[in-house]
Amino acid sequence: MNKLLCKKKRTRVHQRKFLVPLSYLFLSLYPISYGYGENLKIDHMEHGGELSLFVDNSIAANQVLQQRSVSGRVMDTQGNLLQGVSVTEKGTANSTTTDHRGAFTLNLTTSSPVVAFRFVGYEPSEVNITDQKVIEVSLTEDVASIDEVVVVGFGTQKKVSVTGAISDVPVANLQRIATPSFSNALAGSMPGIVTRQSSGEPGYDGAAVYIRGFGTWENRSPLILVDGVERDLNNLNTQEVESFSILKDASATAVYGVRGANGVVLITTKRGAVGKPNIVFRTENAALTALRMPDYINGLEYVHLVNEAQSNEGKNPLYSELDIEKYTDGSEPYLYPNVDWVNTVLKNNTFQTINNLSVSGGTEKVRYYTNVGYTILNGIYKQDPDNFWNNNAQMRRYNFRQNVDIKLSDNLSIDLGLGGIIQRGNYPGSSAPNIFNALKVTSPISFPITNPDGSIAGAQTSFLRNNPFGLVARSGYSTQDRNTLQGTFGGKYDLSEYITKGLSLRGVFAYDHYYHGWNDRIKPYQIRQYIGKDVYGEDAYANPDIREEGPLGYAVGNGANRAFYSEAAINYARTFQQHNITGLILYNQRDYMDITANSSLNNLPYRRRGIAARATYDYAGRYLFEANMGYNGSENFPAGKRYGFFPSVSAGWNISNEPFWSIDEINALKIRGSFGQVGNDQIGQRRFLFLTNIVRTNNSYPFGNQQTWLPGFNEDQIGNEDVTWEVATKANLGIDMELFQGKVVLQVDAFREKRNDILLRRGTIPLIVGYPSSIIPYANLGEAKNYGLDALLELKNTTSSGLYYNVRGTFTYAKSIRLKDDQPTYLYPYQNPIGHLIDQPFGYVSMGLFKDMEDVESSPRQTFMEEVRPGDIKYMDVNGDGVIDVFDRVAIGYARTPQIIYGANFSVAYKGAELSVFFTGAANTSLFIDGPSMYPFQMGLGTYNIMRSYYDDRWTPDNPNGYYPRVSTMNNPNNNQTSTHFLQDASYLRLKSAEVAYNFKVSALQRYGLNSIRLFINGMNLYTWDKIKIIDPESNYGTGGYPLQRTVNFGGQFTF
């Protein structure tokens, strides 16, 4: 030993608790081999599970240190040496990485250096360097990082290695929304998903779901997979769901081939965990209130409006002062009715209840999860006490789910899943569209609710025969049964011991059966028109009766289908030092049969089969590469043209795992990109479009001078032997970032899609060719593009006092443009839908209302009626020819499906108390508020209810600044043109849900056999900020149908 050694300084370096491995002894015995120097002596001692490293750092007194350095090794808690660990002098760009022995040497450049250690899947560590020259560092696995996986096509991947565009959502956020239809909880919950709920009718209240908008004008629905099998989203019970994610780009969906173009929704249901039985009972009871019931004017206002219309046409009033007095005082309600039809047949409040009981647990060999549920959702129709049947809408649903995982040996495991739904719906004998249309058609003065003899009142006019009360209360009832049985069997065999490490086989077989039966007990009820008293003072009725009374009918029907799904896959996953490789080759097939099809053609099974493959590679968790392909097809296309090849590639770079990365605030940064093709075989129209359809009719051919039609065979539709699927070419560029040790998460994706071969019927074949438009073949001629941006920003933290908060915001922007169709050339290019939005509305541009006759005479001539007057809508002369006609129609507003969807969730928890609030919204969407309720008397005086918004803001000589056009006694084609005047901005911000909950302490419950109790109050659709006000902004069109519901829900969850 050097004689100049003068003193020793002992430095203790504390790292996380770990077992002292044998390598420490080797380090002490062979310091030279690791470059530690002869002046170093390393001792170690274990103190209560902590390893203390004593570095004997003796320095020669006359030695001058010209450059400081530190050396050492990095290992995990089991003593395994880690290669590729990033070693960085904090605050500088000075860095290195560990070699294959886990060793490193880093030259230091600062006076008080701090060395940081980072490695994928491990928690970061820092060491303050004083006089040490050699250190050993043990990194602890970051359990959240390693275990955090995302569901991808036909498998799972570690989140850190994903290169595709995938979004997911904490299922707990969805479970706070009390709804029987799972799709209604999704709006704004994650980037990329677009939903719109247009009805609140029990059993029919599910939302339409799209991923990144849509790139076609044919079928736009995504492929929905539950536990890997194609199934209905709304058949799920929210409490059964374990994870929910969406696949958005070609890299993520190419393995699905002809089904991947519209995106894929992946849902996994809950499974058991090792442990004693865990019993959870959850009950929810909610009061429901209809949102924005139609607000119509009353009878007195109605007769004044009729007289006003007469006055505007220069005619005498239709109703005298005596008539008006009788409508006012109600002295003769059968001849001068004043009926509030909405309050007559609809109630403001109803209720729903949702109950779930689950049991889960298991051992190392067998794990299980079982859930049973019961749901009741009632409608808003008032019950008639005279009926022995239920005339309200109601949905009752029983659901069952059981998943069992069995480990037969160390290499072989199987899993079984069984799901079932028994659902019965009860409805009035008339449908909801008919009922709400009758509410629009029937004015408050059309007729009374019932006649003096108790019969249903009506009028001889055909469209005034549908008394709303009769449709709801006296039309009988209909029951609808929808039963679903789902079974899944899977198995996995690990071949690591027999062939090569990381190789396994996986097989799946699934069977689904769906039954739909209905029993229509329709009752023809008597309808009579009361005309007053006869000369004898008896009640008199128009003869004949509008409808005779009939018995309660009985008509039954049913439909059923079944599906078989099979899948076989070879999986490979292996790590060679820092090289991580995975592979997948999979075959799958699905057979679907409509058992009760009404034709031999539709009774043929629908079949899809194909092969999927995936290969991934990453180096040291930094450089990520992935290739996917799907080769599959459908029987719906011509032989020899049924299969297609759909490839994709993607790559990613985990920049934060690079040795040079030294920004401590950003602990994860990844950029990724993908490019590929996917298909869509849901192209619409009839089956087997490649076949010419020949039919026999009685009027096939005309012969003779009289052109007499004779029976024969003719072409009903010409086939196209080149028909094929749509092809979507997609590109995606994304960035994932985590800051401040995961407290801030940012995800941004930009995407672009080109859709080719969209099916459409040729529009450029002239009539002179002799083909009726109905038999012209369909062809893959359409093109469209879809592009946009989606993003997620999440902030989460737990303070030192135990306060947890989470803020999660999502944003989706998707714009779809029509690029090509087969339509005739337009005289004016601005009327060509090419280059405009898919579903772009076209109409006239309103310039307000004509103020006076001078304004009328000085404006371009409007050709929709002989004479326009003050108070009529004034349109823009787009082409400047001095005439307003069809050539002045232009693109107006936005499509009905929003271009922008966003959401924001705020959650706080402290000492058992929880508060969460969720907002969702939409922008760049338009809605026509039109129909006879908004431009009165288009079908004649006294027809149709009138919306109050029209009545309060219409043009009159005394209100020349009114927004809505003047009322007239006849059809006014000038004012009912499709135009911007009735096109409303349907953007909105909705308080989608809010919840207050409290979790009781475990210690206070265990004496009662309870592990936890959670009591909560939550609500859905609580408040909406928008510009429409008349109807809900998610409604389809016109003045609305069955309204959405506001829910206030009380419940509790008890765990045993």
Phi, psi and omega in degrees: 000147183301130182290344182278359178297130183243332179201165179238140176238127183258126180241130180257127178248118181263130170237185181296158180298134176199163179285141180284114182274167180296337184296336177297324179294319178296323179299320180289325184282328186232066182291327185295323184296339178258008175076029184272339179095152186282346182275006185250138172229126184246120175249157175221151182210139181259127180238103176055039177092351177264140177266125175254123178257122178255117182257114180272099190249084181269134184237134178298136185297325183265010182271132177257123182279111180277324181213128181272147175211160176227139179233167177165192179227157179234134180217171175270184185289348176263004179086007178281128181291139184251122177263142175088011178290134178281124180241116189228136171281115189300138179085003180226174174266008182283119184204166175205182176226158178283149179271192185293345176265006183076009185266155178209160169221128183232121174284131185264147185236355181244163184284327179234072189289147171236124182257127182253142181237127179226140177205140183301129178089003180232151177289138179294155181221151179227144179230127174280125182260121175253270178253003184292146171244339179227132177222158170237138184234134176249125178260136180265137179300135173275097187301319181297320182289318183289317185279344183287108180240158175240148179280128178237179181300119178061036176162198177226159175220153171295138184300325183292341183255004182285133177246352179272174179267104183228136176236146174222176183215141172300122184298332178301328177295322180286328184286351176280351182260113185278094179214138176288341181257114186302325184297336182286349179268000192266340188305123176070008186281338181206154180292136177103343183262136181234124180228158174208119178261121186249356182214149176247014183292132180305130180086345180229028187259011180292151180269150170286137184237129175230157176246119182054048180068227179204152182244017183209162173258008172261213184299128186244001186286140177286163172283126183248121183239126176249117186053039175084002184240139181294118183210170184281132181295318187279359173277358182273143168272131184303325183288346179276346192276132177263317180212152180219122180216160178233140177258127193245328186252177183294326179299322182278335189246354184300330181295344178266359171054242186288359177249005189261354189295327182268012182088168184226136174255125180246124180233131172245142178265165187290152178228167183283164177229155180296130179149175180290162184305133178246114184253127181233124174243129181232129178231140181222134177227126190232145168261131183247138177233132181293137177273126171054067171299150177302132182249100182256159179285162180272177186296320181295317177296328182293313182293326175296323180291323176298314179296324177296320177298319177300317181295319179297336179262006180075026182250165179286155178301144179276330182246129181279174177297326178294319177300313181298322179296321180289324174294331183282312186273348177068026182289334178229076189292339181278333178260334180234067185288156174217083191256129169270093187294326181298311180287343178288320188249345183242144175251157185282331188230150173212192183214163173217155175222140180227123179234140178220139175230124180233149176227129180217158179160201177146183178239186177295338182266321185225129175235147186216153173215129179227136178220135172235144183218157179219129184229136171233128175231120182260152180271189186247012176280140179284137180280133175275118183295343180280350182272143171270356177249165177272114180262006176273157172283140180204141176235123175244131183222132172248130179232151183219140177214131174220127176237130181232131176242127184235127176262102183284328177202183179295338184251339188240130176220151177230158176221143180232139177226136180223129179225147180209148177223131171241114185232132175236129176250140176239133185218157173300164180296343176250149184283162179300316177302321178294320182294313183286334172291321177296324176297328177284320187286321191272115181283165180292345181249008183297312180189164178286176178293307176228164178271170179304330180273005179089354178288161180285131181280151178196184179227158184292334178302132190303315185276003174254018179272348183267081175296121183304322179294320178297319180296323183277312193261334189242003186271005184091206181207165179223133174249141181229123178255130176231109183241135182230135173236128182231128177229138180224133176232130180222158178212151178226134179234120181273120183260015185301323183281342189252325183242293179203150181299137177090358182264134179212158176247146179220134178227147181220138170226134181224146178226129178235138176229132181233134178231135177229117178234151180219149178228106182264110176257072185276135180244120172286112181263152182289131176237126180227152177253114181282132182239007176112200181267144174274186185294343179264004179081012179266153177295132181243147182229149176299144182244128005273176174299148178294323176209142178271152176294143177221165180285163176295121185281175179212112178219129182238157176199167180203163175212152182206151174212161178217156182220139175243134178229133177226149185209136175224132187220148170247123179246146178220131177215124186209147176239127176243099186055250181260009181257117181250126186231136171225155178211153179215134168230127189220141172243136176217159181208140177229131176242126179235133182227129173275102188293327185251030180301148184267010177211153179295331180293313182283346178281346176293143182294145172271127185230140170224141175211157181182179179236139176234150179213150178214142173223131178232152178213137169219148179249115175056027181068015182253308186251119189243134179223143180211140175228135180230155174206150172230132175234101185208174184197183185223150179288352185283355183247166185297150176302139184086350181227027186267344186246147177223158181248127185230100183260161172205153175226153178208159180211154178214160180223113174277088185297324184291349177268000178286147179301330184281351185289126185225013178271098186294332182291334178255099185270352175210129178214120181224135170246147184210156178210156181212158177207139179177184180233144174220168186236170176218109180267002176273070190269357177088181179067194187282169175288155173051060180295348179281350179263138173282131184265115180255130181231156176254128178228165177277349181231070184263319187221134174267139179226157173079176181297329182273358180052051180286131181278131181239154179290156179171191180253142176211167180282118176276324176201133182278136180279163178230109184285356178253010182297142183210186182274166171284150177236126178249123175259118189238142173231145183215139175229124185225163177221134177240135184215139171234134182236153174053055177056044174083006179286336177234128180236130179230133177223125181227134177227134170249137186222158178210136183225138173243121181253122179247164173063037175287134184285133175204164177266133182303135177247002183259004177277116184289155180296335182297340178294332177101005178266121171298148184299334184288342182251359179298132185290153173277150181215157179274082187243346187277151175222147179208164174226154181219127182215161180168204187210139169225153188208155175225134173228124182228134176238128182213147181192155171238120183283170181296337179275356179097005179280123177253135175222151181214130175235122184230119179240140178232153181211135177224128174233123181220124181240124183249127185239135174279125182256327186204135167214180186249072181242156179300159179292133181274143179298320179244122184303330183290350177265358179281126180292346178298132181091354178255176181297146165297136185068023179294124175284144175241144180183195182263152179266117180281137175250022182099206181246150174296132184277319182203181182293329177298320177296320179297313186288336182266003183254159176305147183290130178259127194263009187278340176207165186298320185217127172261156186227168173304136184098349174277161182285137179255127185252156180281136174274090189293317183269000173068026181267005178083004181226137175261112180212194186299340181280002177256007175285135181222171174293129181229141174064203181241168174291164183292323178284127185297144171282332184238128173232135180218161179208155179215123179244130180238124181228140177222138177221138180205118175050049176093341180267141181227145173220129177222144179223134182231123176250144172223155182203171180215154178211168183057056177212146184233156181217130176279119173261087188223195182102169184300339178288343180253344168227094195296156169062028176293337178254014180114159180299141178081005180255144176073138169293159181239128179293141180296328180299324176292312184301319184282344186225036179268161176284133168218163176304329179275348179228067185293347179262012177299150184277318186273150185292166182299156176272143179224165186274353187222176176299123181247089185296342178293323188267351180251021173288150174294117186207171178291348182294327181251009178265120186250149172288114184265018175297149181203161168233124184239134168283091188292318180203157173210146182215138169241129184219158175222132177255119182283151184296141182296320185298330181279350187252335189299331179295340179259009180079015181254141174269326180198154171227130176235117177254142185211156170232124178220170181212159179229144181055051189283322180201148182228132172255119181202178183259352187277306177070328185289309179228173180292138183293348176269358181297162185286306187191180172059227179243027167094167177229220180300120189287156171292165186242140169267133186241130170242119195238133177243135182197176178209152177234125186239125181247128182248000000 
